[in-house]
């Protein structure tokens, strides 16, 4: 149970909480809206956790995030949604690896950051070849260190006087209430995302129908509490106006706590966070590739087995991540277009509970699914209204991938 809860936390807490609060503060324009956005994000995440926990209980299989779309809709739809997510996750892993390489640059003079980032990805590929047990143990250590840093930031609530915050001149906020809250909630929502990927491990968790639902809900509750306390600490130490006009907010708080040594400590923790992010991506995404290759929408060789573990899908995701390191900018653009599709995909994933069968759906699950789906629609509408190009390109990308899925489905033996 401890491992699964830590897995949930690892899938959600990335590097966003060390930077996103500044974006949320800037978009919200007021302290009240700022906290409302984070509270709303937490409520939505808890509703999503309840929905996907019940889905995981009904479909306790490896690669379930693909399986639910294939079962409820069609393998081609599942292919399109999951390919976009895989590309997005690989590009994210590559981007985070480059950030880690930049932090290590001063320790590795003369080594290009792309080489360092590639080495990090390949090293974690080797770790995952050792199996889920070893990878999960290492992941527990990595996320534990990251949580310790967040607890240090939270401790600033009690050890630093709020008057230490720097006062800066405020700039007029020229967006309406709806737009401000909507844009702030988009930034908040993506710091809470990732817990749904826990269902990909359903076939490998002992007694998964009981453990996994409880672990998902418990993990999201812990994350919500940590996020709310961390944001209270940011505002307490920096002041809301300074928070809205800063970028290295975690570094500023840690410097107040530890003085000159703070930046070194934070750099070390961020490098560890990079390893944790890439490792959990290596844990989750290959299991989706496995499920897709078994269904015939990807080549069967990707689920090849050797020595008791599947390595084809792990090699495929590693290769895709390394490719993203060198293709950089074009994949960053693709990421902008996947946000819209991701919101729609999450809504469709939650609704799939009504097509999966099993025990009668309990009333509170109906309520949770309703709230979560409405929040996804709200996010999609906001993206369409305020970043129409990303929404249109996202739909175009989805149509192209659907076409590729139809071709793969027809030519690949199942």
N, C-alpha and C positions, 0 to 999 in steps of 0.2 A: 504493500500500500504506500509506504514511504517513497519507493522508487517511482510509482506512477504519479503521485502528487508532485514530486520534484520534476518529473517529465512535463506535466501540465505547466508548471511555473516556468520551466526552461523554454517551452514553446511560445510563451507569451512575452516574458520579460526579456527584451532585447536591449538595444542601446537607446531606444526611443525615449525612455523615461529620463535619460540624462540630457535630453535636448528638446523633446516635444512640448513640455510645459511652456517654454518661451513662445513657441508658435501659437499655442492655444491662448496664451495671455494676449498676444498681439491681435489675434483674430477676434477674440471675445470683446476686448475693449473695456471691460469692467470686471471687477473682482467677483461680483455676484454671478455674472454669466460664466466666468472662468470656473467657479466651483460647481455651478449647475451642470456645465458640460462634463466635468469629470464624474460627478455623481450619476448623471444620466448614462454616461459610458459604462460605469460600473453596473448599473441596473440592467442595461442591455446585455452586457457580457454575462451576467448571472442568468438572465433568461435564455441566452444562447447556450450557456453551459447546461442548463436543464434540458433544453431541446436536444442537443447533440449527445448528452449523456444517455437519454432515453433511446436515441437512434443507435448508439453504440451497444446498448443492452440488447437491442433487437437484432443487431448484425455484428456479432463479436468475431470479426474476421480480419486478417491482415489486408491493408489497403482499403479499408472500409470507406474512406472519403470518395474513392472512385466507385466502389460497389454500390453505394446508395443511389448515385445518379444512374448507373447502368441498370439497376433493378427498377427504380421508380420511373425512369424515363426511357433511355435507350443508350447502348454502349457508345454511340457516336457523340451524343450530348455529353456523356461522361468524359469521353476523350477530349472534347473541345474545352470543357471547363478545367479539367485537370492538366492538360498541356499548357494552358495559359498560366495556371498556378505554378507548374513546374518551372517554366521559363522565368516567371517572376521570382520564385524562390532561389533559383540558381543565380540570377542576376543580383539578387539581394546578398546572397552568400559571397559572391565575387566582390561586390562593393564593400562589404564589411571586411573581407580579407585585405583589400587594398588599404582601408583605414588602419587596420592592425599593422600592415607593412609600413605605413607611414610613421606610426609610433615607434617601430623597431628600427627605422632608418638610421638614427643616431648611433645605435649599437652595431649596425652592420654597414659601415662606410663602404661606398663603391658598389653595393649590391642594389640593382634596380628593384623598385617596389613590386613590379609585376612578377619578378622571380621569387621574391619573398612571399608574396600572396599565393603564388602557385605552390610553393613548398608547403605552406600552411594547409592548403586544401588537400594535397597529396598525403601529408602526414596524418590528417584526420581520416582520410580514406583507409590508410593502413590500420588505424585504431579500430575502425568499424569492421574490418575484416576479422577482428578477434571475437566478434559476436556481440549480441545485445547486452549481455550481462556486463561485460567489460566496458562497453561504451556508456551504459547507464551509470555505472559506478563513477567513471570519470566525469560524466555530466553532472552528477550530484555534487561533486567537489567544485566544479566550475561555477555552477549556479549558486552554490553556498557562498562562495567568495563574493559574487555579485550582490547577493542579498545582504551580506555583511556591509558592503559599501552603502547600500540603500539605507540600512539601519543607522550607519554613521551619519548620513545626511539627515535622517529623521531625528537623530539625537540633538541636532542643532536647535530644535524646538526648545530644548531644556538647558542648553549650555551657552547659547549665544543670545545676547540682548537684541530684541527686534530693532532697537534704535540704531544698530550697526548697519542697517540697510542703507544703500546709497540712494539719495533722492535725485531724480533726473527730471528734466522738463518733459511734460506730457504733450503728446501731439493729438490733435483732434481726430476723433474716430468717425469716419464719414460713411460707414455702412449701417444698414438698418438692423433692427433687433433680430429678425428672422435670418438674414444673411450672416450676421455675426455668430449667432448660436449654431447655425448649420455648418459653417466653415470650421468653427472650433470643434464641433462634435465629430467632423470627419477626421481631424488630426487625432482626437482622443480615441476614436473607434479603432484606429489601426495600431495604437499602442496596446490595446486589449486583445487584438486578434491572435490566432494561432492555436487556441485550446481545442478547436474542432479537429485538429490533426491528431489528437490523442486517439481517436477511434481507429487510426491506421494500425495500431498495435493490438487490436482486439484479439487476434489469433495467437498472440505470444504472451498474453498476460494470464497468469493462473487465476481461475475463477473470475474471468473478466466480466461476466454479466453482473456481478455484485461489486467488484472492486472499482471498475472503470467509472461507472456513473458517479459513485461517491467521490472518487479522486478528482474528477473533472470539476464538480461543484465546489468541493473543498479548496482545490487549487485556485479557482477563480475568486472565491471569497477572500483568500489570503492575498492574492494579487490586488484586488480592489482596495483592501485595507492599506497595503503598502503604498499604492499609488496616491491615495487620498492623504496619507500622512506625509509622504515625500513632497507633495504639492503644498501642503501647509508649511512645511519647512522652507521650501523655496521662497514663498511669499514672506514668511517670518524673517528670514535672513536678508533677502535682497529688497523686499518691498515689491508691490505689484508692478509699478511703473518700470523699475529697473529690470524686473523679470521679462517684461514685454519688449525690452530694448537690448537684450543680451543674447548670446549664443552659448558660451561656455558656462552655463549656469551651475552644473555640478562642480566644475573646477573652482568657481568662485566660492561656493559653500565649503568645499573641502579646504581651500586656502584659509578660510576663516577659522576652520576647526584645527588644522595642523600647521599652519604657517607655511614657510618656504618648502617644507617637505611634502605639502599637500599635492602639488602638481605631479611629483614623482609617484606618489601612492596612486593617484587617479590614473596616470598613464599605465601603470602596471595592471590595475583592475580592468581598464578598458581593453588591454591586450588579451587578458583572460576572458573578458566578455566576448571578444571576437572569436576566440577558440570555441567558447560555449555555443555561440550562435551557429557557427558552421557545423559543429558536431551534431547539434540537434536537427539541423537541416539534412545531414547525412543519415541520421536515424530515421526520419519520417519519410522523406520524398522517395527513396528507392522502393519502399514498400508499396507506394502507389504505382510506380512503374511495373513492379511485379504483377499487381492485379490487372493492369492494362494489357500486359503481354500475355497473361493467361487467357484473357477474353478475346485476344486476336486483333486488338486495335493497335498494338505495337508488336514488333517481331518477337517470336517465341524465345529466341536466344537471349533476350534481356532478362528472362527469369531462370537462366541456367544455374545449376547447382553444382557445387564442388566442395568436398570436405564437410558436408553437413550445413553449409550456408550458401545463400544465393549471392553471387557476386556480379552477375551481368548488369543488373539494375544499378548497383552501387557504382560500377565503372561508368555507366551511362550518365548518372547524375554528376559524378566527379568530372567527367569530360565536359559536360555542359557548363559547369561552374568555372572550370579553367578557361573555356572558350570565352565566357563572359568577362573574365579578367582582361582579355586582350581586345574584346570588341566594345568594351566600356560604354561610350556615349550612346551608341545605337540602342543598346539594351536598356539604358536609363530612360530613353524615350519610350521604349516599349512598356516599361514599368508604369509610366504615366497613364497609358491607355488601358492597363489591366485593372486599375482601381475600380472603374465603373463595372466591369464584368465580374470582379470579385464580389462586389456588393450584391449583384443579381444572383451570382452562384451560391452565396451563403443563404440567401432567402429561399432559393429552390432546394438547397440541401436540407434546410429546416423543414420545409413543407413535405419533403419526401417521407417523413414519418407516417403520413396518412396512406402511403402505398406499401409500406414494409410489412404490415401484418403484425402478428404477435398479440400480446395481451391488450386489453382495452386501454385506450389512452386516458390517463387521469386528468381531472379538470385543471389542475395547476400547470400541467404540461401544455394543454390547449392555450392557456393564458400566456405562458412563456413563449410559445411558438408565435402567437399573434403579436406580442410586443416586439420580438426579435425581427420578424418579417417586416413589420411596419417601420422599424428603425432602418433596416436595409433599404427599403423603398425611399425613406427620407434621405438617406445618404446618396442614393442614385439620382434622385430628383435634384438635390443640391449640386451634385457634380454636373448634371446636365444643364442646370441654370447658370452656374458660375464658371464652368470650364467645359463649354459645349464641345469644343474641339476634341478634348480627351474622351468625352462620351461617344461622339460620332466615330472617332478612330477606333475606340474600344469595340464598338459594335461591328465595325468593318473587320478588325482583327479576328473577332469571334466567328464571323461568317467565313473568313479564309480558313480558319482552323477546322470549322465544321466540314468544309469541303475536303480538306486533307483527311479528316476522320472517316468520311464516307469512302474515300479511295482505299485507305488502309483496311477498313472493315471488309471491303469486297475482295481484296487481293490476298489477305493474310489468313492462313488456315486457323481454325478455332478448335 
